């Protein structure tokens, strides 16, 4: 039998980094430009190609029996009037859940069931959002500082971005007249 060695991961709460660092993945606007509603605003910002979000992963196998954990950082900003957000995904293993513990900032956890039901949870320092099996999920930074959260999910869960990449989600989170609002996605 092969045993996986126990280890600690340390979070630097000032810099929002991992030690040991593990893999760091950046998502720039160019990685998700088609996901925003206002394509004119996208084209205006594409030359800058801002980092929308990044996530740190601990070196844990993506296989059954393990618990993967990541720390995601969504930067403050908007494309047009739509806030910076993660790409959003279902799990490849649809019957797996996930937990998000918010460390910093504020935002929304937008979830969508296969039946198109929508649930939105507030994300703020100290909130623990539970994402049940079968629900797509996307996080949106609605504040003026980085939205940072720690996620834990089964190693075998995987990520299915395809459905969200094709259609988006049924709702979008926008700023209108200084207020955070949720509207029907006109492209859905």
C-alpha positions in Angstrom: 0.0 0.0 0.0 1.3 3.5 -0.9 0.7 6.1 1.8 0.4 9.8 1.0 2.5 11.8 3.5 0.6 14.2 5.8 1.6 17.9 5.5 0.6 21.5 6.4 -0.2 24.3 4.0 0.3 27.8 5.5 -1.7 30.8 4.3 -0.1 34.2 4.5 -3.2 36.4 5.3 -1.4 39.6 4.4 -0.2 38.5 0.9 -2.8 35.8 0.3 -0.3 33.2 -0.7 0.4 29.5 0.1 3.5 28.0 1.6 4.5 25.7 0.1 3.3 27.6 -3.0 1.9 24.7 -5.1 0.5 25.5 -8.5 -0.7 29.1 -9.1 -3.1 29.6 -12.0 -4.0 33.0 -13.4 -7.2 33.9 -15.3 -6.7 37.0 -17.3 -9.5 38.8 -19.2 -8.2 37.1 -22.4 -9.0 33.7 -20.8 -12.6 34.6 -20.4 -13.4 37.6 -22.5 -16.4 35.9 -24.1 -18.1 35.5 -20.7 -18.8 39.1 -20.2 -22.0 40.8 -21.6 -20.5 44.1 -22.8 -18.1 43.1 -25.6 -17.3 46.7 -26.3 -16.0 47.1 -22.8 -14.1 43.8 -23.1 -12.4 45.1 -26.3 -11.5 48.4 -24.5 -9.8 46.5 -21.7 -8.3 43.6 -23.6 -5.1 45.5 -24.5 -4.4 45.7 -20.7 -5.4 42.1 -20.3 -6.0 42.4 -16.5 -5.8 39.5 -14.1 -9.4 38.8 -13.1 -8.6 36.1 -10.6 -6.0 33.5 -9.6 -5.9 30.5 -7.4 -3.3 28.6 -5.5 -3.6 24.8 -5.3 -2.0 22.5 -2.7 -0.1 19.5 -4.2 -2.8 16.9 -3.6 -3.8 14.1 -6.0 -7.0 14.6 -8.0 -8.3 11.2 -7.0 -10.9 9.6 -4.8 -10.1 9.6 -1.1 -8.2 12.9 -1.1 -9.5 16.4 -0.3 -8.2 19.1 -2.7 -7.9 22.5 -1.3 -7.4 25.8 -3.1 -7.3 29.5 -2.3 -8.8 31.8 -4.9 -8.4 35.6 -5.2 -10.8 37.6 -7.4 -9.5 41.1 -7.9 -11.9 44.1 -7.6 -13.0 45.5 -10.9 -15.7 45.5 -13.6 -16.0 44.9 -17.3 -18.6 47.4 -18.3 -21.0 47.2 -15.3 -20.4 43.5 -14.7 -18.1 42.6 -11.8 -15.0 40.5 -12.0 -15.9 36.8 -11.5 -14.6 33.3 -11.8 -15.4 31.3 -14.9 -17.8 29.0 -13.0 -18.1 25.3 -13.4 -20.0 22.1 -12.6 -18.0 19.2 -11.3 -17.1 16.4 -13.7 -18.2 14.0 -10.9 -21.6 15.7 -10.6 -22.4 14.1 -7.2 -19.6 15.9 -5.4 -19.9 19.0 -3.2 -17.6 21.8 -2.3 -17.2 24.3 0.6 -16.0 27.9 0.3 -14.7 29.8 3.4 -14.3 33.5 2.8 -11.1 35.0 4.1 -11.3 38.6 2.8 -13.6 40.9 0.8 -17.2 40.6 -0.2 -19.1 39.1 -3.1 -21.7 36.7 -4.3 -21.6 32.9 -4.7 -23.9 32.3 -7.7 -25.2 28.7 -8.0 -27.3 27.1 -10.6 -28.9 23.6 -10.6 -29.3 21.4 -13.7 -33.0 22.4 -13.5 -32.0 26.1 -13.8 -32.8 26.9 -10.2 -30.7 29.8 -9.0 -29.4 30.4 -5.5 -27.1 33.2 -4.4 -25.2 33.3 -1.1 -23.4 36.3 0.3 -19.7 36.0 0.6 -18.0 38.0 3.3 -15.2 37.4 5.8 -16.1 34.4 7.9 -18.9 33.0 5.6 -18.8 29.3 4.8 -20.8 28.6 1.6 -21.9 25.0 1.0 -22.2 24.0 -2.7 -24.2 20.8 -2.9 -23.7 18.1 -5.5 -25.0 18.9 -9.0 -24.9 22.7 -8.7 -22.7 24.9 -11.0 -21.0 27.7 -9.1 -19.3 31.0 -9.8 -18.0 33.7 -7.4 -18.3 37.4 -8.1 -16.3 40.2 -6.3 -18.7 43.0 -5.6 -16.4 44.9 -3.4 -13.4 47.2 -3.7 -10.7 44.8 -2.3 -9.7 41.3 -3.3 -12.3 38.6 -2.6 -10.3 35.7 -1.1 -11.8 32.3 -0.3 -10.5 28.9 0.6 -12.2 25.9 -1.1 -12.3 22.2 -0.3 -13.6 19.5 -2.6 -13.2 15.8 -3.2 -10.1 14.9 -5.2 -12.1 13.1 -7.9 -14.5 16.0 -8.4 -12.8 17.6 -11.5 -14.1 20.7 -13.2 -16.5 20.9 -16.1 -16.3 24.5 -17.5 -17.9 23.6 -20.9 -21.6 24.2 -20.1 -20.9 27.5 -18.5 -18.5 28.6 -21.2 -21.2 27.9 -23.9 -24.3 29.5 -22.2 -23.1 31.4 -19.2 -25.4 31.2 -16.2 -29.0 32.2 -16.1 -28.3 35.3 -13.9 -25.6 38.0 -14.0 -24.4 40.3 -11.2 -24.0 43.9 -12.1 -23.6 47.4 -10.7 -26.3 49.9 -11.7 -26.5 53.4 -10.1 -24.0 52.3 -7.4 -26.1 49.3 -6.4 -25.3 45.6 -6.8 -28.1 43.9 -8.7 -28.9 40.5 -10.1 -30.5 40.3 -13.5 -31.5 37.7 -16.0 -28.7 37.0 -18.4 -29.8 38.4 -21.7 -27.7 35.8 -23.6 -29.2 32.8 -21.8 
